[in-house]
Amino acid sequence: MSQFKKTIERLQYITQAVREKSILDQVKITTKEGIRWIQFRLKTIDDNTFKQQAIRCMEVSKQHQCTFLINDRVHIAKEIDADGVHIGKDDLSPSLAREILGPNKIIGCTANTIDDIIRLSKQPIDYIGLGPFRFTKTKEKLSPTLGLTGYREIIGKVKDRHIDIPIIAIGGIHFDDIDPLFQTGIHGIAVSGIISNSSQPQNDCQNLLKQIALQSCPIA
């Protein structure tokens, strides 16, 4: 892990390209309602368009004192001075991302297995996004889904090995999944469609925050 201790929020929001809400509108809604961690994710567009949209979303996020991460595009995170990046399994190496961004930025990485977590725990990163929990259309190349059984098994092995990096559950999480997921010992959850596809996103943001507030802290 990096030498600087960073706060990893227990509720994270990942933007998603949908017809109903622009990326900027998603960020405006979630930050206004109290979500304090935004991961800007927008695939299949050129770097310049990505950067311009990211800048606008980061400005909104900073108005609400939110942590703002870029998905995958480390060079853009560096250029616009985002708070950090989240990188996938097949993307840039964590060590190179750390070299580019420096020691103060947040770096998160995706994992699907205990072997992934063991490997990543030795890298200069700050948290791990473990998933997917269930099938989701958000990602094109989806790793095998884990379900509650998968999380219980993996988190159990993480504790046995005394790995203390925060684990964030991700992938198709619904409201009814939150309590059972936290009972496995995860640090937090990352959500997307639960807000971006919602007809009442403000209410759903508040409900998410209330459920997270009720969760006990994971045992190290």
Residue frames relative to the residue before (quaternion, step in Angstrom):
aa qw qx qy qz dx dy dz
M 1.0000 0.0000 0.0000 0.0000 0.00 0.00 0.00
S 0.6083 -0.5518 0.4120 0.3947 3.55 -1.22 0.36
Q 0.5797 -0.6273 0.3984 0.3344 3.57 -1.15 0.56
F 0.6719 0.4594 -0.2993 0.4980 3.61 1.19 -0.34
K 0.3767 -0.7240 0.5341 0.2208 3.57 -0.82 1.01
K 0.0661 -0.8134 0.5779 -0.0017 3.57 -0.71 1.07
T 0.4702 -0.6603 0.5070 0.2931 3.56 -1.15 0.62
I 0.1217 -0.7769 0.6166 0.0382 3.56 -0.73 1.12
E 0.3676 -0.7622 0.4921 0.2044 3.57 -0.38 1.25
R 0.4648 -0.7030 0.4755 0.2523 3.55 -1.13 0.73
L 0.7280 0.2487 -0.2025 0.6059 3.57 1.34 -0.12
Q 0.0122 -0.8069 0.5884 -0.0504 3.54 -0.61 1.18
Y 0.2073 -0.7729 0.5880 0.1178 3.54 -1.08 0.76
I 0.1653 -0.7745 0.6074 0.0625 3.55 -0.96 0.99
T 0.4043 -0.7269 0.4956 0.2500 3.58 -0.66 1.05
Q 0.0981 -0.7928 0.6015 0.0077 3.53 -1.18 0.65
A 0.4210 -0.7018 0.5143 0.2564 3.57 -0.90 0.90
V 0.1628 0.7621 -0.6066 0.1570 3.58 -0.53 1.24
R 0.5997 -0.5881 0.4062 0.3598 3.55 -1.20 0.49
E 0.6719 0.5626 -0.3014 0.3758 3.54 0.96 -0.91
K 0.8120 0.0867 -0.0084 0.5772 3.60 1.02 -0.77
S 0.4251 -0.6772 0.5336 0.2756 3.56 -0.90 0.88
I 0.6481 -0.4982 0.3906 0.4233 3.57 -1.25 0.34
L 0.6558 0.5173 -0.3141 0.4514 3.57 0.92 -0.88
D 0.6483 0.5100 -0.3210 0.4653 3.60 0.97 -0.80
Q 0.6113 0.5458 -0.3452 0.4575 3.58 1.05 -0.75
V 0.6773 0.4868 -0.2875 0.4708 3.56 0.92 -0.92
K 0.6340 0.5285 -0.3336 0.4556 3.59 0.98 -0.79
I 0.6766 0.4976 -0.2959 0.4551 3.58 0.90 -0.94
T 0.7221 0.4703 -0.2697 0.4296 3.57 0.68 -1.10
T 0.6860 0.4753 -0.2965 0.4643 3.59 0.92 -0.84
K 0.6369 0.5262 -0.3327 0.4547 3.58 1.00 -0.77
E 0.7130 0.4560 -0.2566 0.4668 3.58 1.03 -0.79
G 0.6926 -0.5407 0.2661 0.3965 3.59 1.21 0.05
I 0.4782 0.6247 -0.4726 0.3972 3.60 1.21 0.10
R 0.2058 -0.8476 0.4871 0.0445 3.56 -0.68 1.13
W 0.7044 0.3602 -0.2697 0.5489 3.59 1.18 0.41
I 0.0090 -0.7984 0.6005 -0.0438 3.56 -0.64 1.17
Q 0.1140 -0.7420 0.6560 0.0784 3.53 -0.99 0.93
F 0.2609 -0.7793 0.5535 0.1354 3.56 -0.53 1.19
R 0.0697 0.7968 -0.5892 0.1143 3.54 -0.43 1.30
L 0.1970 0.7561 -0.5975 0.1802 3.56 -0.71 1.11
K 0.1757 -0.8305 0.5258 0.0532 3.55 -0.27 1.29
T 0.8524 0.2808 -0.1659 0.4086 3.50 -1.50 0.10
I 0.6036 0.4774 -0.4306 0.4714 3.59 0.89 0.88
D 0.6036 -0.5841 0.3991 0.3677 3.56 -1.20 0.50
D 0.6848 -0.5276 0.3286 0.3804 3.54 -1.23 0.54
N 0.6599 0.5228 -0.3301 0.4268 3.59 0.90 -0.84
T 0.6593 0.4884 -0.3014 0.4858 3.60 0.95 -0.89
F 0.6173 0.5455 -0.3268 0.4632 3.56 1.02 -0.87
K 0.6876 0.4994 -0.2883 0.4412 3.58 0.81 -1.01
Q 0.6702 0.5058 -0.3123 0.4443 3.58 0.88 -0.91
Q 0.6662 0.4792 -0.3083 0.4812 3.58 0.98 -0.79
A 0.6293 0.5435 -0.3291 0.4476 3.55 1.04 -0.81
I 0.6363 0.5357 -0.3279 0.4478 3.59 0.96 -0.83
R 0.6647 0.5006 -0.3078 0.4614 3.58 0.90 -0.90
C 0.6771 0.4848 -0.2912 0.4709 3.56 0.97 -0.87
M 0.6344 0.5268 -0.3343 0.4564 3.58 1.03 -0.72
E 0.6142 0.5513 -0.3463 0.4460 3.59 1.02 -0.76
V 0.6551 0.4930 -0.3042 0.4851 3.57 0.98 -0.87
S 0.6482 0.5333 -0.3168 0.4415 3.58 0.92 -0.91
K 0.6876 0.4922 -0.2856 0.4509 3.56 0.90 -0.91
Q 0.5665 0.5834 -0.3804 0.4404 3.59 1.16 -0.50
H 0.7486 0.3442 -0.1807 0.5371 3.57 1.21 -0.61
Q 0.4807 -0.7008 0.4089 0.3325 3.59 1.27 0.41
C 0.3466 0.7505 -0.4848 0.2858 3.57 0.99 0.88
T 0.4683 -0.6063 0.5576 0.3198 3.52 -1.26 0.51
F 0.0888 -0.8146 0.5731 -0.0009 3.57 -0.83 1.02
L 0.0498 -0.8110 0.5822 -0.0297 3.55 -0.57 1.25
I 0.3377 -0.7042 0.5900 0.2050 3.53 -1.28 0.56
N 0.3662 -0.7155 0.5502 0.2264 3.56 -1.00 0.81
D 0.8937 0.0216 -0.0675 0.4430 3.55 -0.86 1.14
R 0.7671 0.4093 -0.2412 0.4311 3.62 0.61 -1.05
V 0.2045 -0.8440 0.4894 0.0797 3.50 0.32 1.39
H 0.6445 0.5384 -0.3321 0.4295 3.59 0.96 -0.83
I 0.6554 0.4842 -0.3185 0.4843 3.60 1.08 -0.66
A 0.6004 0.5482 -0.3560 0.4607 3.59 1.04 -0.72
K 0.6526 0.5033 -0.3019 0.4793 3.56 1.01 -0.83
E 0.6843 0.5210 -0.2881 0.4211 3.57 0.87 -0.99
I 0.7732 0.3400 -0.1903 0.5004 3.60 0.89 -0.87
D 0.4168 -0.7353 0.4383 0.3057 3.59 1.34 0.02
A 0.1379 0.7800 -0.5828 0.1814 3.56 0.82 1.08
D 0.6295 -0.5615 0.3860 0.3734 3.56 -1.26 0.30
G 0.7859 -0.2242 0.1437 0.5580 3.57 1.21 -0.31
V 0.4176 -0.6863 0.5398 0.2513 3.52 -1.34 -0.33
H 0.1791 -0.6978 0.6654 0.1957 3.48 -1.42 0.22
I 0.0878 -0.8204 0.5650 0.0059 3.56 -0.68 1.10
G 0.4605 -0.7108 0.4791 0.2304 3.53 -1.06 0.90
K 0.7308 -0.4478 0.2997 0.4190 3.53 -1.35 0.16
D 0.7763 0.3418 -0.1705 0.5015 3.57 1.01 -0.77
D 0.5415 0.6271 -0.3942 0.3976 3.57 1.24 0.33
L 0.8211 -0.2358 0.1785 0.4882 3.55 -1.27 -0.39
S 0.5295 -0.6348 0.4521 0.3349 3.58 -1.05 0.72
P 0.5836 -0.6030 0.4093 0.3582 3.60 -1.03 0.73
S 0.6480 0.5290 -0.3307 0.4369 3.59 0.96 -0.79
L 0.6617 0.4829 -0.3101 0.4826 3.59 1.01 -0.75
A 0.6119 0.5388 -0.3431 0.4665 3.58 1.06 -0.75
R 0.6513 0.5076 -0.3111 0.4705 3.59 0.98 -0.83
E 0.6326 0.5335 -0.3275 0.4560 3.56 1.00 -0.81
I 0.6776 0.4929 -0.2832 0.4666 3.57 1.01 -0.86
L 0.7796 0.3961 -0.1819 0.4497 3.56 0.83 -1.04
G 0.4461 -0.6882 0.4630 0.3361 3.58 1.12 -0.53
P 0.7061 -0.5327 0.2943 0.3620 3.58 -1.28 0.28
N 0.6848 0.5413 -0.2924 0.3906 3.60 1.09 -0.58
K 0.6242 0.5643 -0.3426 0.4179 3.59 1.18 -0.41
I 0.4881 -0.6515 0.5047 0.2873 3.55 -1.26 0.56
I 0.0314 -0.7751 0.6308 0.0193 3.56 -1.02 0.84
G 0.0415 -0.7791 0.6256 -0.0010 3.54 -0.84 1.06
C 0.1427 -0.7964 0.5846 0.0595 3.56 -1.13 0.66
T 0.4668 -0.6808 0.5016 0.2589 3.53 -1.22 0.61
A 0.0208 -0.7787 0.6271 -0.0025 3.56 -1.09 0.82
N 0.1973 -0.7802 0.5841 0.1058 3.54 -1.26 0.54
T 0.7845 0.2237 -0.0975 0.5701 3.58 1.23 -0.46
I 0.6405 -0.4961 0.4021 0.4265 3.56 -1.29 0.18
D 0.6130 0.5434 -0.3609 0.4459 3.61 1.03 -0.63
D 0.6047 0.5405 -0.3478 0.4703 3.57 1.07 -0.73
I 0.6847 0.4987 -0.2895 0.4457 3.57 0.86 -0.98
I 0.6301 0.5291 -0.3335 0.4602 3.59 0.96 -0.83
R 0.6671 0.4961 -0.2964 0.4701 3.56 0.93 -0.92
L 0.7100 0.4693 -0.2691 0.4508 3.59 0.83 -0.98
S 0.6044 0.5808 -0.3600 0.4096 3.60 1.09 -0.63
K 0.6647 0.4816 -0.2934 0.4900 3.57 1.26 -0.34
Q 0.6011 0.5592 -0.3430 0.4564 3.56 1.34 -0.02
P 0.5667 -0.6210 0.4225 0.3386 3.62 -1.20 0.43
I 0.3596 0.7290 -0.4941 0.3085 3.56 0.59 1.21
D 0.4667 -0.7219 0.4640 0.2141 3.56 -1.30 0.35
Y 0.7958 -0.0365 0.0093 0.6045 3.60 1.17 -0.41
I 0.2872 -0.7353 0.5890 0.1732 3.55 -1.35 0.31
G 0.2497 -0.7343 0.6127 0.1515 3.55 -1.00 0.89
L 0.1114 -0.8271 0.5507 0.0158 3.58 -0.33 1.26
G 0.4062 0.7051 -0.5088 0.2811 3.56 -0.74 1.02
P 0.5727 0.0474 -0.7272 -0.3754 1.42 -2.42 -0.55
F 0.5609 -0.5929 0.4621 0.3469 3.53 -1.21 0.60
R 0.7694 -0.1044 0.0745 0.6257 3.57 0.94 -0.91
F 0.7230 -0.4181 0.3014 0.4600 3.58 -1.26 0.07
T 0.0432 0.7807 -0.6217 0.0464 3.53 -1.03 0.85
K 0.4394 -0.6984 0.5052 0.2527 3.54 -1.11 0.72
T 0.4565 0.7148 -0.4357 0.3013 3.58 1.27 -0.16
K 0.7775 0.2587 -0.1450 0.5545 3.57 1.02 -0.78
E 0.4465 -0.6999 0.4942 0.2580 3.55 -1.05 0.83
K 0.7681 0.2543 -0.1390 0.5710 3.60 0.87 -0.97
L 0.0473 -0.8556 0.5148 -0.0270 3.53 0.19 1.34
S 0.3799 -0.6976 0.5612 0.2327 3.56 -0.95 0.93
P 0.6863 -0.4666 0.3316 0.4486 3.63 -1.21 0.26
T 0.4625 -0.6840 0.4882 0.2827 3.57 -0.94 0.91
L 0.3948 -0.7618 0.4801 0.1828 3.57 -1.07 0.80
G 0.1736 -0.7899 0.5640 0.1669 3.58 0.90 -0.88
L 0.7153 -0.4407 0.3121 0.4437 3.57 -1.28 0.09
T 0.6262 0.5493 -0.3442 0.4333 3.58 0.99 -0.78
G 0.6561 0.5165 -0.3056 0.4576 3.55 0.96 -0.86
Y 0.6585 0.4986 -0.3124 0.4693 3.57 0.97 -0.83
R 0.6380 0.5268 -0.3389 0.4479 3.59 0.91 -0.83
E 0.6795 0.4953 -0.2941 0.4544 3.56 0.88 -0.94
I 0.7036 0.4706 -0.2783 0.4539 3.57 0.82 -0.98
I 0.6698 0.4831 -0.3128 0.4692 3.62 0.87 -0.89
G 0.6000 0.5544 -0.3545 0.4550 3.59 1.07 -0.64
K 0.6796 0.4724 -0.2823 0.4852 3.57 0.96 -0.85
V 0.5918 0.5566 -0.3566 0.4613 3.58 1.13 -0.66
K 0.6777 0.4821 -0.2887 0.4743 3.60 0.91 -0.91
D 0.6301 0.5430 -0.3363 0.4416 3.59 1.00 -0.80
R 0.7274 0.4075 -0.2235 0.5049 3.57 1.10 -0.72
H 0.4024 -0.7507 0.4415 0.2822 3.57 1.34 0.12
I 0.2964 0.7212 -0.5499 0.2995 3.54 0.96 0.94
D 0.1411 -0.8548 0.4977 0.0407 3.59 -0.48 1.16
I 0.3868 0.7152 -0.4988 0.3002 3.60 1.17 0.32
P 0.5212 -0.6504 0.4394 0.3350 3.64 -0.88 0.82
I 0.1972 -0.7684 0.6032 0.0831 3.56 -0.97 0.98
I 0.1333 -0.7915 0.5955 0.0332 3.55 -0.79 1.13
A 0.3274 -0.7403 0.5550 0.1917 3.59 -0.74 1.06
I 0.0111 0.8143 -0.5765 0.0672 3.55 -0.97 0.87
G 0.7054 0.5151 -0.3348 0.3536 3.54 -1.23 0.49
G 0.8543 -0.1778 0.0858 0.4809 3.56 -0.19 1.28
I 0.3090 0.7791 -0.4933 0.2328 3.60 1.10 0.62
H 0.1863 -0.7688 0.6064 0.0808 3.55 -0.98 0.99
F 0.7056 -0.4533 0.3193 0.4412 3.59 -1.25 0.24
D 0.6862 0.5019 -0.2933 0.4373 3.58 0.90 -0.90
D 0.6259 0.5572 -0.3345 0.4311 3.59 1.22 -0.33
I 0.5491 0.6853 -0.3893 0.2781 3.57 1.11 -0.64
D 0.6876 0.4756 -0.2986 0.4603 3.60 0.73 -0.98
P 0.6872 0.4690 -0.3108 0.4595 3.66 0.75 -0.90
L 0.6371 0.5284 -0.3394 0.4469 3.60 1.00 -0.71
F 0.6754 0.4796 -0.3069 0.4687 3.59 0.90 -0.84
Q 0.6001 0.5651 -0.3611 0.4360 3.59 1.13 -0.53
T 0.5993 0.5580 -0.3707 0.4383 3.61 1.18 -0.33
G 0.5819 -0.6087 0.3656 0.3966 3.60 1.22 -0.35
I 0.3711 0.7277 -0.4963 0.2939 3.58 1.22 0.29
H 0.5300 -0.6211 0.4750 0.3281 3.56 -1.27 0.38
G 0.8004 -0.1565 0.1508 0.5587 3.57 0.98 -0.84
I 0.3869 -0.6962 0.5489 0.2536 3.53 -1.35 -0.17
A 0.2084 -0.7211 0.6410 0.1602 3.54 -1.31 0.46
V 0.0747 -0.8125 0.5781 -0.0066 3.56 -0.85 1.00
S 0.1144 -0.7830 0.6077 0.0673 3.52 -1.27 0.41
G 0.7889 0.3630 -0.1878 0.4590 3.57 0.25 -1.30
I 0.5707 0.6096 -0.3801 0.3979 3.58 1.12 -0.60
I 0.7224 0.3490 -0.2167 0.5562 3.58 1.26 -0.45
S 0.6981 0.4969 -0.2923 0.4246 3.59 0.77 -1.02
N 0.7374 0.3824 -0.2219 0.5106 3.60 1.12 -0.61
S 0.5025 0.6884 -0.4031 0.3335 3.58 1.29 -0.01
S 0.4009 -0.6902 0.5510 0.2434 3.55 -1.17 0.68
Q 0.7580 0.2158 -0.1468 0.5978 3.58 1.29 -0.23
P 0.0483 -0.8709 0.4884 0.0260 3.61 0.70 1.08
Q 0.6089 0.5565 -0.3684 0.4287 3.61 1.01 -0.69
N 0.6725 0.4883 -0.2898 0.4748 3.57 0.90 -0.95
D 0.6733 0.5036 -0.3000 0.4506 3.55 0.96 -0.87
C 0.5907 0.5432 -0.3640 0.4727 3.60 1.09 -0.60
Q 0.6733 0.4949 -0.2931 0.4646 3.58 0.89 -0.93
N 0.6489 0.5119 -0.3161 0.4659 3.57 1.00 -0.80
L 0.6245 0.5314 -0.3332 0.4655 3.57 1.04 -0.76
L 0.6740 0.5015 -0.2948 0.4554 3.56 0.85 -0.96
K 0.6422 0.5159 -0.3244 0.4650 3.59 1.00 -0.77
Q 0.6677 0.4945 -0.3128 0.4602 3.59 0.93 -0.84
I 0.6427 0.5178 -0.3265 0.4606 3.57 1.00 -0.81
A 0.6437 0.5462 -0.3201 0.4300 3.58 0.98 -0.85
L 0.6664 0.5157 -0.2934 0.4516 3.58 1.15 -0.58
Q 0.5900 0.6066 -0.3607 0.3921 3.57 1.23 -0.35
S 0.4193 -0.6788 0.5387 0.2706 3.56 -1.05 0.77
C 0.5767 -0.5851 0.4362 0.3672 3.57 -1.18 0.52
P 0.5396 -0.6341 0.4397 0.3368 3.61 -1.03 0.74
I 0.4753 -0.6542 0.5125 0.2888 3.53 -1.16 0.66
A 0.4185 -0.7152 0.5002 0.2513 3.59 -0.79 1.01
